[in-house]
Amino acid sequence: MVRPSASDESAARKPNLREAILCAAEELFSTNGFNAVSVRDIAQAAGANPGSVTYHFRTKDGLLLEIYRRHCGPMNRRRSELLAAARRVRDLQDRLEAIVRAYVLPAFSSGSDLAGGGARFTRLRAVMSAEGNEVAGRIIAQTFDDTSHAFIDAIHESLPHIPRAEIVWRSHFLLGALYYTLVQPERVSRLSRGDADGFDAASAIEQLVRATVASFQAAALERPAPLRRQVAVQAKH
């Protein structure tokens, strides 16, 4: 067994080093993905020794898990608080808008605001999803599925004539739009030829909420006749 050097032990005991490593890893993962970033890269960005990273987190997987833990709990609590308030809104149209805003708003909070989760963390989640990282996939499912079900159920209560499965599809599209809005804000500025600022969080939130509410309210997709007949035949047997 290789013992850590005296310099590693000294670095590991620095009170702010653990936070510096977490911040460096989050920034690197959100920019370059999980697979392309090494422990040495993280240590260098944090001004630490590689041994300090393994001292605090053991592995890259451990680092990623801790990043999710420190964000997801507060983010889910904030979303749940906003959702509870939204469900008390009497007008169905206003309620639906409040529910969607309750989901979107926390993702746009300051990167230093753990109660919101931060744009940087949402970028990290988007990159992890695009990369298809199995570790991140398991963490995301364990952490967010319960909250996602709560939002889907609340939307279905506001739109009972829309099948729940279709609401799942549309909420899936919302998540993709949210990711892309945070990862590529400059695209909005470029394609609008400067008429819109993709980095304007307030405008992005309102555009996302308005577009998402409209998509949820769209008529349910009719299943093709052959599929309906197939389902009816199966139901008889």
ABEGO torsion letter per residue (X at the ends): XBBBBAAAAAAAABAAAAAAAAAAAAAAAAAAEAAABBAAAAAAAAGBBAAAAAAAAGBAAAAAAAAAAAAAAAAAAAAAAAAAAAAABABAAAAAAAAAAAAAAAAABBAABAAAGEAAAAAAAAAAAAAGBAAAAAAAAAAAAAAAAAAAAAAAAABAABBAAAAAAAAAAAAAAAAAAAABAAAAAAAAGGABBAABAAAAAAAAAAAAAAAAABBBBBBBAAAAAAAAAAAAX
